[in-house]
Amino acid sequence: MNILIIGGGEIGKALGKVLESTGQRIQIWDKEKKRNLSKEKLDDLLPLSEIIFLCVPAHAITEVCQKIATFSGPIVCLSKGVDINFKFRMDEVLNNYFGNKRNYALCYGPMLAEEIMAGGGGVGVVATKDKDIFSVVKNVFSNTPLIIEFSDDLTGVALGGILKNIYAIFMGSLEGLEWNSNLKSFFAGQALKEMKDVMEFLGGKEESFWLSSGLADFIATAGSSYSSNHSFGKEVILKGDSEIEPEGIFSYKYINSSLGDKKDNYPILKLVGHLVAKDEKVKNLLEDLLNR
């Protein structure tokens, strides 16, 4: 197939490497010239492309959708998080632009770019209302180390991609405190309980929590040094600051706002708020978890 990848960052390049190895024709376009591996203009690439993979930061997704609004083929979004105004999930942004065509899907799961680039495998849950799109995506990855699964719960899969980033910040902070495996695993369980409850409260199906885009992606992100969310939480605890600006910061603002008064029911989510604010008292607040 003629495949267009929009976004030349780590996941875009990793995806390109995997797909190029199957003999498919790959173009990677990015608005930053140093990341733009295609010599063509985006407008010239659209009519030549049979499928588009969106691999841009979540805050840029609205701008990209505006640029490709005329495209009628399958559009698969790997961007996880919320839009630049912290108001819409990725599935909602895509629906705003392509809802009448129903030609879009999310592809979320444990797919750490560094591991894929090194030749390792990964898992992507393709969430779509059109099973034909799922079949196309599954066929695209048929000869790669990526496992492709199906879901029709766009809301639940999108929320999984948002929540795992938030709670990965929390898990990174525990590593910074050097808590032992017994305590870290206990609080990972508490974090997962919150994730599941929040996902269902905001409209996701219960079974979506158990998909690779939910539980498995949290496990991969929460414990990986490759994860910017994990690294941010760890650095805030160790240094009181971090220059990293991970997706989980914006995701936290969205979830915190969406929950309204119910946010007070989630103590770990509240702690993430203190981490995001780089509150100097956050270390004491985390220690208080042991004495509650």
C-alpha positions in Angstrom: 0.0 0.0 0.0 0.9 3.7 -0.3 1.1 4.7 3.4 1.4 8.2 4.7 2.7 8.7 8.2 2.1 12.2 9.6 4.5 13.0 12.4 8.2 12.2 12.2 8.9 11.8 15.9 9.9 8.6 17.6 6.7 6.6 17.1 6.3 7.9 13.5 9.8 6.8 12.6 9.4 3.5 14.4 6.2 2.8 12.6 7.8 3.7 9.3 10.7 1.3 9.9 8.3 -1.6 10.7 6.1 -1.0 7.7 8.9 -0.3 5.2 10.4 -3.7 6.1 7.3 -5.3 4.6 7.9 -3.7 1.2 5.1 -1.2 1.4 5.6 2.4 0.2 6.1 4.8 3.1 6.1 8.5 3.2 6.7 10.4 6.5 5.6 14.0 6.6 6.2 16.4 9.4 5.8 20.2 9.5 9.3 20.5 11.1 11.7 20.2 8.2 14.3 18.3 10.3 11.7 15.5 10.9 10.2 15.7 7.4 11.5 12.6 5.6 9.3 13.3 2.5 10.3 15.7 -0.2 6.7 16.2 -1.2 4.2 18.8 0.1 1.4 17.3 2.3 -1.3 18.5 -0.2 0.5 16.5 -2.9 0.9 13.4 -0.8 -2.8 13.1 0.2 -4.2 12.0 -3.2 -1.4 9.4 -3.6 -2.0 7.8 -0.2 -4.3 4.9 0.6 -4.1 5.1 4.4 -2.9 7.7 6.9 -1.3 7.1 10.3 -1.4 10.1 12.6 1.7 10.1 14.9 1.7 13.8 16.0 1.5 15.1 19.6 -2.1 15.1 20.8 -2.2 18.9 21.1 -1.5 19.1 17.3 -4.2 16.8 16.2 -6.8 19.5 15.4 -4.4 21.3 13.1 -3.6 18.1 11.3 -7.2 17.1 10.8 -7.9 20.5 9.3 -5.1 19.9 6.7 -6.4 16.4 5.7 -10.1 17.0 6.0 -10.7 16.1 2.3 -9.0 12.6 2.7 -11.6 9.8 2.4 -9.4 6.8 3.0 -8.8 5.1 6.4 -7.2 7.5 9.1 -5.6 5.7 12.0 -4.6 7.8 15.0 -1.8 6.7 17.3 -1.7 10.1 19.2 -2.8 9.6 22.8 -4.2 12.4 24.9 -6.3 15.5 24.5 -6.4 18.5 22.2 -4.6 21.8 22.7 -7.5 23.3 24.7 -7.8 20.2 27.0 -11.5 19.8 25.9 -11.6 16.9 23.5 -10.2 13.3 23.3 -8.7 12.1 20.1 -11.8 10.2 19.1 -13.9 13.3 19.6 -11.6 15.4 17.4 -11.6 12.8 14.7 -15.4 12.6 14.8 -15.7 16.3 14.5 -13.8 16.2 11.1 -14.6 12.7 9.8 -17.7 11.6 11.5 -19.8 11.7 8.4 -17.3 9.5 6.6 -16.7 7.1 9.6 -13.3 6.4 8.1 -11.2 6.8 11.3 -9.8 4.6 14.0 -7.6 4.8 17.1 -4.6 2.5 17.5 -3.6 2.4 21.2 -1.7 -0.1 23.3 1.8 -1.0 24.5 3.9 0.3 21.6 7.0 1.9 23.1 8.7 3.5 20.1 12.2 2.7 21.3 11.5 -1.0 21.6 9.7 -1.2 18.2 12.7 0.6 16.6 15.0 -2.0 18.1 13.0 -4.7 16.4 10.8 -5.7 19.3 7.1 -6.3 19.1 4.1 -4.4 20.4 0.3 -4.5 20.5 -2.2 -2.1 19.1 -5.9 -2.1 19.8 -7.7 -0.7 16.7 -10.9 1.0 17.9 -13.3 1.8 15.2 -17.0 1.6 14.3 -16.1 0.2 10.9 -14.7 -3.4 10.9 -13.5 -2.9 7.3 -11.0 -0.3 8.6 -9.9 -2.8 11.2 -9.3 -5.4 8.5 -7.3 -3.0 6.4 -5.1 -2.1 9.4 -4.6 -5.7 10.4 -3.6 -6.5 6.9 -1.1 -3.6 6.8 0.7 -5.1 9.9 0.2 -8.8 8.9 4.0 -9.4 8.4 5.3 -7.3 11.3 6.0 -7.9 15.0 3.0 -5.8 15.9 -0.2 -7.7 17.2 -3.4 -6.0 16.2 -6.6 -6.3 18.2 -10.2 -5.0 17.7 -12.5 -2.8 19.8 -15.6 -0.9 19.0 -15.4 1.2 22.1 -13.7 4.4 21.0 -14.5 6.2 24.2 -13.0 3.5 26.4 -9.9 3.0 24.3 -9.3 6.8 24.1 -9.7 7.1 27.9 -7.2 4.3 28.4 -4.6 6.2 26.4 -5.3 9.3 28.5 -5.4 7.7 32.0 -2.3 5.5 31.6 -0.2 8.6 31.1 -1.6 10.3 34.2 -1.0 7.3 36.5 2.4 6.6 34.9 3.5 10.0 36.4 2.4 8.6 39.9 4.4 5.4 39.4 7.5 7.4 38.3 7.3 9.3 41.6 7.3 6.1 43.6 10.4 5.0 41.9 12.0 8.4 42.8 11.1 7.6 46.4 12.8 4.2 46.0 9.9 2.4 47.6 10.3 -1.4 47.4 8.5 -3.7 45.0 5.9 -4.7 47.6 4.7 -1.1 48.1 5.0 -0.1 44.4 2.9 -3.1 43.4 0.3 -2.3 46.1 -0.1 1.3 44.9 -0.1 0.2 41.3 -3.2 -1.8 42.2 -4.7 1.3 43.8 -3.9 3.3 40.7 -5.6 0.7 38.5 -8.7 0.7 40.6 -9.0 4.5 40.0 -8.3 4.1 36.3 -11.1 1.6 35.9 -13.6 3.6 37.9 -12.8 6.8 36.0 -13.0 5.1 32.7 -16.4 3.7 33.4 -17.7 7.0 34.9 -16.7 8.9 31.8 -18.4 6.5 29.4 -16.0 3.7 28.6 -17.1 0.1 28.7 -15.9 -2.0 31.6 -14.3 -4.6 29.4 -12.2 -1.8 27.7 -10.1 -1.5 30.9 -8.8 -5.0 30.4 -7.8 -4.5 26.8 -4.2 -4.0 25.8 -5.0 -0.3 25.3 -5.9 -0.1 29.0 -4.2 -2.3 31.6 -1.3 -3.5 29.4 -0.5 0.0 28.2 -0.4 1.2 31.8 2.0 -1.6 32.7 4.3 -0.8 29.8 4.3 3.0 30.4 4.3 3.0 34.2 7.5 1.0 34.5 9.5 2.1 31.5 12.4 4.5 31.6 11.5 5.3 27.9 8.2 6.9 29.2 8.3 10.6 29.5 5.4 10.5 32.0 7.3 8.1 34.2 10.5 10.1 33.9 8.6 13.4 34.8 7.2 11.9 38.0 10.6 10.6 39.0 12.4 13.8 38.3 9.9 16.0 40.2 10.4 13.8 43.3 14.2 13.7 43.0 14.8 17.3 41.9 11.6 19.2 42.7 11.4 20.1 39.0 11.6 18.7 35.5 12.1 20.1 32.0 10.0 17.3 30.6 6.5 18.2 29.5 4.8 14.9 29.0 1.3 14.2 27.6 0.2 13.2 31.1 0.2 16.8 32.3 -2.4 17.8 29.7 -4.3 14.6 30.2 -4.5 15.3 34.0 -6.1 18.7 33.3 -8.7 17.2 31.1 -9.6 14.3 33.5 -9.6 16.6 36.5 -12.0 19.0 34.8 -14.2 16.2 33.4 -14.8 14.6 36.8 -16.1 17.7 38.5 -16.9 17.1 42.2 -16.2 13.4 41.8 -12.4 14.1 41.5 -12.2 14.2 45.3 -12.9 10.5 45.3 -9.5 9.7 43.8 -6.6 10.3 46.1 -3.9 9.2 43.6 -5.3 11.5 40.9 -5.1 14.3 43.4 -1.5 13.5 44.1 -0.7 13.6 40.4 -2.1 17.1 40.5 0.5 18.0 43.1 3.2 16.4 40.9 2.0 18.3 37.9 2.2 21.6 39.9 5.6 20.6 41.2 4.4 21.2 44.7 7.2 21.2 47.2 5.0 19.3 49.6 4.3 16.4 47.3 7.0 14.2 48.7 5.3 14.5 52.2 1.9 13.9 50.6 3.2 10.7 49.0 4.7 9.5 52.3 1.4 10.1 54.0 -0.1 7.3 51.8 1.8 4.9 54.0 0.2 6.2 57.2 -3.4 6.6 56.2 
